Amino acid sequence: MKNNFSVILFIFLLILSSCTSLKLFSPQTDNHYYPNKEIKNDNNLIIGASKLNYKELFNGTDLSGWIVYGTEKWYVEDGLLVCESGPDAQYGYLGTEKYYKNFILNLEFKQEANGNSGVFFRSTVEGTKVSGWQVEVAPPGFFTGGVYESYGRGWLIKPSDGKDSSLKMGEWNKLTIKVYDDSVTTFLNGKQMITYYDKKIGEADGRIALQIHDGGGIKVKWKNIKVHEFKKPDIDINF
């Protein structure tokens, strides 16, 4: 009887080992999203097995699809979008005609002279008064990638000191902004700056807008401004 039990136990362990090697008991991994998993395919970025279809917001020739707010200078030069302080040296904005709720925005910027600027999301503009949230674009050490609420609570979150060390004045830098429901995540030159959750942001809708700060002496160039818009509210992509 004891020998029979040993044989049965041996057979059971053998079957269990075989099943494990075939991953019959391993967790289901379909439809999971994995951070930092990305491949290129037909010029569409695939993250976590979901394809991102980017749309150009800037066509490289004119300001079609955009609205100028204020008297500061917004123009196209050598295929680049340029913002520059005007004689009034006030705040100025260049906003999309369309509203964007849930999206991933990629762009590149080069700061010349004073590079104090920003990218607004889910925002509205009247004259030169903007209501909404800004992802900061500023000289090194001044919290590029942080989130600021205009005419409201002020700074909501700043990157920790030194986290924006990859920012190079006078050179091209890449900024990525993901806004989905009540969450905002920003990346500077491939490095995550912040992730922030906020109910008020989650309830809002509005334009994407580039900013030029007041004070004068500011010049910033922009290129490769692309947006992927989430069409289905129940689908998210985690970075």
C-alpha beads as a LAMMPS data file, in Angstrom:
LAMMPS data file: protein, C-alpha beads

239 atoms
238 bonds

1 atom types
1 bond types

-500.0 500.0 xlo xhi
-500.0 500.0 ylo yhi
-500.0 500.0 zlo zhi

Masses

1 110.0

Atoms # bond

1 1 1 0.000 0.000 0.000
2 1 1 2.846 2.306 0.880
3 1 1 4.541 1.560 -2.451
4 1 1 1.325 2.314 -4.341
5 1 1 1.025 5.653 -2.567
6 1 1 4.613 6.522 -3.502
7 1 1 3.937 5.681 -7.147
8 1 1 0.758 7.801 -7.170
9 1 1 2.588 10.686 -5.510
10 1 1 5.406 10.444 -8.040
11 1 1 2.955 10.481 -10.983
12 1 1 1.097 13.485 -9.499
13 1 1 4.333 15.467 -9.067
14 1 1 5.397 14.575 -12.606
15 1 1 2.079 15.848 -14.041
16 1 1 2.276 19.027 -11.950
17 1 1 5.811 19.704 -13.168
18 1 1 4.758 19.238 -16.788
19 1 1 1.798 21.581 -16.414
20 1 1 3.978 24.232 -14.842
21 1 1 6.494 24.044 -17.674
22 1 1 3.647 24.542 -20.138
23 1 1 2.422 27.513 -18.097
24 1 1 -1.018 26.014 -17.788
25 1 1 -1.257 27.468 -14.322
26 1 1 0.420 30.791 -15.027
27 1 1 -1.599 34.037 -14.860
28 1 1 -3.383 35.267 -17.979
29 1 1 -1.477 38.189 -19.485
30 1 1 -3.616 39.115 -22.480
31 1 1 -4.700 42.765 -22.727
32 1 1 -2.257 43.926 -20.055
33 1 1 -0.250 47.083 -20.676
34 1 1 3.409 47.234 -19.779
35 1 1 5.408 50.403 -19.035
36 1 1 8.213 51.261 -21.454
37 1 1 7.230 48.542 -23.941
38 1 1 7.258 50.192 -27.308
39 1 1 8.084 49.227 -30.885
40 1 1 7.883 50.963 -34.223
41 1 1 5.499 49.700 -36.882
42 1 1 4.467 51.621 -40.007
43 1 1 5.297 54.953 -38.349
44 1 1 2.740 54.276 -35.592
45 1 1 3.974 53.958 -32.023
46 1 1 2.782 50.833 -30.242
47 1 1 2.828 50.926 -26.447
48 1 1 1.638 47.906 -24.467
49 1 1 0.183 46.346 -27.642
50 1 1 -2.029 49.354 -28.447
51 1 1 -1.394 51.361 -31.613
52 1 1 -1.136 55.136 -31.370
53 1 1 -2.143 57.068 -34.458
54 1 1 -0.582 60.505 -34.191
55 1 1 -1.974 63.572 -35.940
56 1 1 0.210 66.559 -36.822
57 1 1 -1.036 69.700 -35.049
58 1 1 1.486 71.926 -36.834
59 1 1 1.824 71.584 -40.619
60 1 1 5.197 73.332 -40.923
61 1 1 3.931 76.060 -43.258
62 1 1 1.309 78.186 -41.476
63 1 1 -0.886 78.439 -38.356
64 1 1 -3.850 76.513 -39.774
65 1 1 -5.828 74.872 -36.961
66 1 1 -4.572 77.354 -34.360
67 1 1 -5.893 80.558 -32.774
68 1 1 -3.606 83.427 -31.719
69 1 1 -4.428 85.116 -28.408
70 1 1 -2.741 88.400 -27.505
71 1 1 -0.248 90.590 -29.328
72 1 1 2.903 88.502 -28.957
73 1 1 4.479 87.071 -32.105
74 1 1 3.621 83.628 -33.479
75 1 1 5.008 82.797 -36.899
76 1 1 6.519 80.059 -39.076
77 1 1 10.184 80.193 -40.096
78 1 1 12.116 77.466 -41.912
79 1 1 9.388 74.952 -41.126
80 1 1 9.474 75.743 -37.405
81 1 1 6.833 77.350 -35.200
82 1 1 8.289 80.371 -33.397
83 1 1 6.942 82.398 -30.486
84 1 1 8.647 85.657 -29.642
85 1 1 7.945 88.563 -27.339
86 1 1 6.260 91.532 -29.022
87 1 1 6.396 95.214 -28.099
88 1 1 3.709 94.773 -25.417
89 1 1 5.767 92.057 -23.663
90 1 1 2.605 90.466 -22.287
91 1 1 1.331 86.913 -22.032
92 1 1 0.429 85.325 -25.340
93 1 1 -1.109 81.998 -26.359
94 1 1 -1.491 79.877 -29.460
95 1 1 -4.407 77.502 -28.944
96 1 1 -5.839 74.661 -30.986
97 1 1 -9.187 75.289 -32.617
98 1 1 -10.295 71.881 -31.377
99 1 1 -10.780 70.700 -27.803
100 1 1 -8.812 67.645 -26.625
101 1 1 -9.905 65.645 -23.586
102 1 1 -7.854 62.430 -23.397
103 1 1 -4.626 62.398 -25.394
104 1 1 -0.888 61.953 -25.645
105 1 1 0.985 64.999 -26.947
106 1 1 4.540 64.856 -28.266
107 1 1 6.508 67.948 -29.241
108 1 1 10.012 69.361 -29.370
109 1 1 11.080 72.814 -28.233
110 1 1 14.230 74.910 -28.365
111 1 1 14.627 77.793 -25.915
112 1 1 16.460 80.839 -27.245
113 1 1 17.059 83.918 -25.110
114 1 1 14.747 83.526 -22.097
115 1 1 12.871 80.257 -22.586
116 1 1 9.952 80.796 -20.206
117 1 1 6.934 79.193 -21.837
118 1 1 4.490 76.338 -21.314
119 1 1 1.926 73.945 -22.757
120 1 1 -1.668 74.253 -21.559
121 1 1 -4.191 71.429 -21.665
122 1 1 -7.960 71.260 -21.149
123 1 1 -7.877 75.042 -21.088
124 1 1 -9.965 77.957 -22.328
125 1 1 -8.675 81.409 -23.267
126 1 1 -10.442 84.769 -23.242
127 1 1 -8.244 87.583 -24.480
128 1 1 -5.017 86.735 -22.678
129 1 1 -6.622 85.177 -19.612
130 1 1 -6.329 81.419 -19.611
131 1 1 -8.270 79.055 -17.390
132 1 1 -6.783 75.606 -17.080
133 1 1 -3.517 73.813 -16.482
134 1 1 -0.012 74.392 -17.737
135 1 1 2.853 71.965 -18.133
136 1 1 5.809 74.216 -17.423
137 1 1 8.514 74.890 -20.013
138 1 1 11.248 76.961 -18.395
139 1 1 15.032 77.323 -18.105
140 1 1 16.890 74.525 -16.265
141 1 1 16.085 74.303 -12.570
142 1 1 12.665 75.963 -12.899
143 1 1 10.503 72.819 -12.887
144 1 1 9.922 72.031 -16.562
145 1 1 7.328 69.250 -16.666
146 1 1 5.512 70.413 -13.538
147 1 1 1.810 71.316 -13.537
148 1 1 0.520 74.805 -12.691
149 1 1 -3.121 75.861 -12.423
150 1 1 -3.648 79.384 -13.785
151 1 1 -5.936 81.735 -11.847
152 1 1 -6.505 78.992 -9.296
153 1 1 -4.425 76.872 -6.964
154 1 1 -1.061 77.709 -8.509
155 1 1 1.559 74.968 -8.495
156 1 1 -0.058 71.548 -8.171
157 1 1 3.110 69.516 -8.529
158 1 1 6.766 70.190 -9.340
159 1 1 9.470 67.739 -10.380
160 1 1 11.987 67.181 -7.641
161 1 1 15.099 69.390 -7.712
162 1 1 17.503 68.416 -10.458
163 1 1 15.106 66.073 -12.192
164 1 1 15.061 68.306 -15.290
165 1 1 18.840 68.049 -15.674
166 1 1 18.458 66.724 -19.232
167 1 1 17.027 70.084 -20.338
168 1 1 19.467 71.934 -22.614
169 1 1 19.017 75.624 -23.393
170 1 1 19.575 76.392 -27.059
171 1 1 19.087 72.741 -28.065
172 1 1 16.069 70.663 -29.009
173 1 1 14.255 69.003 -26.108
174 1 1 11.379 66.543 -26.305
175 1 1 8.274 66.888 -24.124
176 1 1 5.569 64.243 -23.808
177 1 1 2.282 64.920 -22.034
178 1 1 -0.318 62.256 -21.353
179 1 1 -3.723 63.417 -20.091
180 1 1 -6.324 60.768 -19.357
181 1 1 -9.390 61.167 -17.138
182 1 1 -8.047 62.701 -13.903
183 1 1 -4.364 61.877 -14.451
184 1 1 -1.484 63.828 -15.987
185 1 1 1.949 62.354 -16.727
186 1 1 4.847 64.280 -18.242
187 1 1 8.195 63.237 -19.709
188 1 1 11.188 65.401 -20.564
189 1 1 13.694 63.878 -22.989
190 1 1 12.374 60.423 -22.152
191 1 1 12.526 60.820 -18.373
192 1 1 9.307 60.931 -16.371
193 1 1 8.905 64.217 -14.528
194 1 1 5.572 63.825 -12.706
195 1 1 2.330 61.890 -12.453
196 1 1 -0.583 63.723 -10.873
197 1 1 -4.242 62.887 -10.185
198 1 1 -6.849 65.586 -9.714
199 1 1 -10.660 65.505 -9.741
200 1 1 -10.962 69.041 -11.117
201 1 1 -8.713 68.189 -14.066
202 1 1 -10.744 65.043 -14.675
203 1 1 -13.958 67.054 -15.027
204 1 1 -12.507 69.634 -17.448
205 1 1 -12.259 69.900 -21.227
206 1 1 -10.573 72.446 -23.441
207 1 1 -7.822 73.378 -25.855
208 1 1 -4.160 72.572 -26.067
209 1 1 -2.285 75.894 -26.060
210 1 1 1.327 77.030 -26.213
211 1 1 2.283 79.963 -24.020
212 1 1 4.779 82.796 -24.164
213 1 1 5.435 84.399 -20.782
214 1 1 5.239 88.113 -20.097
215 1 1 8.271 90.294 -19.393
216 1 1 9.795 90.418 -22.870
217 1 1 12.996 88.966 -24.291
218 1 1 11.523 85.495 -24.836
219 1 1 11.943 83.325 -27.918
220 1 1 11.046 79.637 -28.200
221 1 1 10.926 77.407 -31.276
222 1 1 8.658 74.368 -31.644
223 1 1 8.436 71.411 -34.024
224 1 1 7.010 67.887 -34.416
225 1 1 3.835 68.766 -32.524
226 1 1 1.764 65.588 -32.669
227 1 1 -1.240 64.338 -30.744
228 1 1 -2.866 60.944 -30.321
229 1 1 -6.453 61.315 -29.160
230 1 1 -8.117 58.528 -27.195
231 1 1 -11.494 57.863 -28.775
232 1 1 -12.757 55.241 -26.335
233 1 1 -13.050 56.433 -22.709
234 1 1 -12.628 52.898 -21.371
235 1 1 -9.190 52.341 -22.920
236 1 1 -6.009 53.700 -21.375
237 1 1 -2.321 53.248 -22.062
238 1 1 0.118 53.162 -19.187
239 1 1 3.665 54.404 -19.695

Bonds

1 1 1 2
2 1 2 3
3 1 3 4
4 1 4 5
5 1 5 6
6 1 6 7
7 1 7 8
8 1 8 9
9 1 9 10
10 1 10 11
11 1 11 12
12 1 12 13
13 1 13 14
14 1 14 15
15 1 15 16
16 1 16 17
17 1 17 18
18 1 18 19
19 1 19 20
20 1 20 21
21 1 21 22
22 1 22 23
23 1 23 24
24 1 24 25
25 1 25 26
26 1 26 27
27 1 27 28
28 1 28 29
29 1 29 30
30 1 30 31
31 1 31 32
32 1 32 33
33 1 33 34
34 1 34 35
35 1 35 36
36 1 36 37
37 1 37 38
38 1 38 39
39 1 39 40
40 1 40 41
41 1 41 42
42 1 42 43
43 1 43 44
44 1 44 45
45 1 45 46
46 1 46 47
47 1 47 48
48 1 48 49
49 1 49 50
50 1 50 51
51 1 51 52
52 1 52 53
53 1 53 54
54 1 54 55
55 1 55 56
56 1 56 57
57 1 57 58
58 1 58 59
59 1 59 60
60 1 60 61
61 1 61 62
62 1 62 63
63 1 63 64
64 1 64 65
65 1 65 66
66 1 66 67
67 1 67 68
68 1 68 69
69 1 69 70
70 1 70 71
71 1 71 72
72 1 72 73
73 1 73 74
74 1 74 75
75 1 75 76
76 1 76 77
77 1 77 78
78 1 78 79
79 1 79 80
80 1 80 81
81 1 81 82
82 1 82 83
83 1 83 84
84 1 84 85
85 1 85 86
86 1 86 87
87 1 87 88
88 1 88 89
89 1 89 90
90 1 90 91
91 1 91 92
92 1 92 93
93 1 93 94
94 1 94 95
95 1 95 96
96 1 96 97
97 1 97 98
98 1 98 99
99 1 99 100
100 1 100 101
101 1 101 102
102 1 102 103
103 1 103 104
104 1 104 105
105 1 105 106
106 1 106 107
107 1 107 108
108 1 108 109
109 1 109 110
110 1 110 111
111 1 111 112
112 1 112 113
113 1 113 114
114 1 114 115
115 1 115 116
116 1 116 117
117 1 117 118
118 1 118 119
119 1 119 120
120 1 120 121
121 1 121 122
122 1 122 123
123 1 123 124
124 1 124 125
125 1 125 126
126 1 126 127
127 1 127 128
128 1 128 129
129 1 129 130
130 1 130 131
131 1 131 132
132 1 132 133
133 1 133 134
134 1 134 135
135 1 135 136
136 1 136 137
137 1 137 138
138 1 138 139
139 1 139 140
140 1 140 141
141 1 141 142
142 1 142 143
143 1 143 144
144 1 144 145
145 1 145 146
146 1 146 147
147 1 147 148
148 1 148 149
149 1 149 150
150 1 150 151
151 1 151 152
152 1 152 153
153 1 153 154
154 1 154 155
155 1 155 156
156 1 156 157
157 1 157 158
158 1 158 159
159 1 159 160
160 1 160 161
161 1 161 162
162 1 162 163
163 1 163 164
164 1 164 165
165 1 165 166
166 1 166 167
167 1 167 168
168 1 168 169
169 1 169 170
170 1 170 171
171 1 171 172
172 1 172 173
173 1 173 174
174 1 174 175
175 1 175 176
176 1 176 177
177 1 177 178
178 1 178 179
179 1 179 180
180 1 180 181
181 1 181 182
182 1 182 183
183 1 183 184
184 1 184 185
185 1 185 186
186 1 186 187
187 1 187 188
188 1 188 189
189 1 189 190
190 1 190 191
191 1 191 192
192 1 192 193
193 1 193 194
194 1 194 195
195 1 195 196
196 1 196 197
197 1 197 198
198 1 198 199
199 1 199 200
200 1 200 201
201 1 201 202
202 1 202 203
203 1 203 204
204 1 204 205
205 1 205 206
206 1 206 207
207 1 207 208
208 1 208 209
209 1 209 210
210 1 210 211
211 1 211 212
212 1 212 213
213 1 213 214
214 1 214 215
215 1 215 216
216 1 216 217
217 1 217 218
218 1 218 219
219 1 219 220
220 1 220 221
221 1 221 222
222 1 222 223
223 1 223 224
224 1 224 225
225 1 225 226
226 1 226 227
227 1 227 228
228 1 228 229
229 1 229 230
230 1 230 231
231 1 231 232
232 1 232 233
233 1 233 234
234 1 234 235
235 1 235 236
236 1 236 237
237 1 237 238
238 1 238 239
